[in-house]
Amino acid sequence: MRRKTRGPVHHLSGPAVALLLLVLVTAGGTVGYVLVEGWSWWDAFYMTVITVTTVGYREVHTLSRAGEVLTVLVLVAGVGTALLRLHADRDDRRRGRPGAAVPAPADGPHD
């Protein structure tokens, strides 16, 4: 039985959710470094990208304590987004959803 909803409902799933979360983490980190550290938009964006991707070349500038906290939050959010996406992919493959890379195993013996 289907539950009725009011108005159109849009469901984001899979890559769309991961992309949305990645954009939000990147935007949030960039704005955060501009506000907390007073950096230029480019420096803030670059620092966010090297943090989210865990490349970790070096800090763009010396960080304040608040900047260190922001960096930890950006790192956890970025890695968490990647892990969420990997988990969703695994579940899709197990359930045999369309677009899944590997079909789901059979539920029982078939003769």
N, C-alpha and C positions, 0 to 999 in steps of 0.2 A: 504494500500500500504506500502510495506516495504522499508525502506531506506537502500541503499547499503553502506557497509563500506569497508574500505581497510584493509585487513589482519584480523586475528582472533580477536574477541572481547570476553573478559572474563567478565562475570557479577558476581559480588559478591553480595550476598544478605543474609538477615537474620543473622543467627548465624555466618556465615563466616565474615561478616563485623564487628560484635560486637567483635569477637575474635581477628581480626586484629587490631581493635582500642585498645582493652585492652592490647595486646602485645606491641603496639606502645607507649601507655601511660606508661606502666610499664618500658619499655626500656628507654624511654625519661626521666622519673623520676629518674631511677637508675643512668643513665649517668649524669644527672643534679646534683644530690647530690654528686657524686664523684668529678665533676668539681667545683661546687660552694662551697661545704663544705669541700672537701678533705677527705671524708670518705672512708672506705673500701667498696669494691663491695657488700659484704654481708650486712653491715649496711645500705648502700644506697638502696639496693633491699628491705630489711625488712621495712625501713621507707616508701618506695613507696607503698608496699603492705598494710601496716596498714593505709596509707592515702587513697588509692584508695577504700579500702573496708569500709572506715569510721569507723573502729574499734577504732582507736585513743587511744591505750594503753598509750603511752607517746612518747615524742621525743626520738630518739635513742641517740642523743647528743644535746647540746644547739645549737639553730639555729641562724645564722646571719640574718640580714634583708633580704639579697638576698635569703637565705634559706627559710625564711618565705614566700617570694613571690613565690618561686618555689613550696612550699607546697600548697599554694592556687591554683596555676595553675594545679598541679597534682590532687588536690581534685576536682576542677571544671571539668577537663577533664575526670576523672574517673566517677563521678556522671553523667556528660553529656553523656558519652558512655552508661551507664545503662539506662538512660531515653530514649535515641535514640532507644535502643533495645526494651524497653517496648512499645514505640510508634509504632515501626514497627510490633511488635506482634499484637497489637490492630488493626492496619490497615489490617493485613493479615486475622485476624478473621472476620472483617467486610466485607471483599471482598470475603470470602469463598475460599481462595487460598488453594491448596493442602498442607497438613501438618498443617493447621490452627487447633487450638484446638476446636473451636466452629464453626459450619457452619453459613454462612451468612443468615440473615433473608430473607424471600421471598420478592420480589419486589412489589407485589400487592396481592389482594384477589384472592384466588384460590377456585373454587367450585367443 
